Amino acid sequence: MSTYVTVSGDTWDKIALEQMGSEYLFPLLLTANPQYRLVLLFTSGIEITIPEFELEDVYEYQRPAWLEEDLDDETEEEETLAFASEEDS
């Protein structure tokens, strides 16, 4: 585990994005720092713990469920276009 010292204006999702690579990983920060769970906007100088994690273990945090619908739509659209191209040939 590592630590991060906040700057004025930091939010959980901003810290998760900058320190962990994705704003969707902020629940891991909340779990590691329950004493600050009610903080929405940080002041400067607060030391928080950045947990170690394997991205494969937290995939659910990486991509919210509502985005999966868009992915399915894109896949269907690509399949439809590929099928239409085959018919034209």
C-alpha positions in Angstrom: 0.0 0.0 0.0 1.1 3.5 -0.6 -0.2 6.9 0.6 -1.3 10.1 -1.1 -1.5 13.5 0.4 -4.5 15.4 -0.8 -4.6 18.9 -2.4 -7.5 21.2 -2.0 -10.3 20.3 -4.3 -9.5 16.6 -4.6 -12.4 14.2 -4.9 -12.5 10.4 -4.5 -12.9 9.8 -8.2 -10.1 12.3 -9.2 -7.7 10.6 -6.8 -8.7 7.1 -8.1 -8.1 8.3 -11.7 -4.8 9.9 -11.0 -3.4 7.3 -8.5 -5.0 4.1 -9.7 -5.8 4.6 -13.3 -9.6 4.7 -13.3 -12.2 6.8 -11.5 -14.4 3.7 -11.2 -11.9 2.3 -8.6 -12.9 4.9 -6.0 -14.8 2.2 -3.9 -11.5 0.6 -3.2 -10.3 4.0 -1.8 -13.3 4.3 0.3 -12.8 0.8 1.7 -9.2 1.5 2.5 -10.0 4.9 4.1 -13.4 4.5 5.9 -12.6 7.4 8.3 -13.1 9.8 5.4 -16.1 8.1 3.8 -18.3 11.2 4.3 -15.8 13.6 2.6 -16.9 14.8 -0.8 -14.3 17.5 -1.4 -10.9 17.2 0.3 -8.9 20.0 1.8 -5.1 19.8 1.4 -2.8 17.8 3.6 -5.0 14.7 4.3 -3.0 11.5 4.0 -5.1 8.7 2.5 -4.1 5.1 1.8 -3.9 3.9 -1.8 -4.6 0.1 -1.7 -2.7 -2.4 -3.8 -4.9 -4.2 -6.3 -4.9 -6.4 -9.4 -7.0 -4.9 -12.1 -8.4 -8.3 -13.0 -9.7 -8.7 -9.5 -11.7 -5.5 -9.6 -13.0 -5.5 -13.2 -16.6 -4.7 -11.9 -15.3 -1.4 -10.6 -13.5 -0.6 -13.9 -16.6 -0.6 -16.1 -20.0 0.2 -14.7 -22.9 -2.1 -15.7 -24.7 0.6 -17.7 -21.8 0.9 -20.1 -22.1 -2.8 -20.9 -25.4 -2.1 -22.7 -23.5 0.2 -25.1 -20.8 -2.4 -25.7 -23.5 -4.9 -26.6 -25.2 -2.5 -29.0 -21.8 -1.8 -30.7 -21.2 -5.5 -31.1 -24.6 -6.1 -32.6 -24.1 -3.1 -34.9 -20.7 -4.5 -36.1 -22.2 -7.9 -36.6 -25.1 -6.4 -38.7 -22.7 -4.4 -40.8 -20.5 -7.5 -41.3 -23.5 -9.5 -42.4 -24.7 -6.8 -44.8 -21.2 -6.7 -46.3 -21.3 -10.4 -46.9 -24.7 -10.2 -48.6 -23.4 -7.5 -51.0 -20.5 -9.7 -52.1 
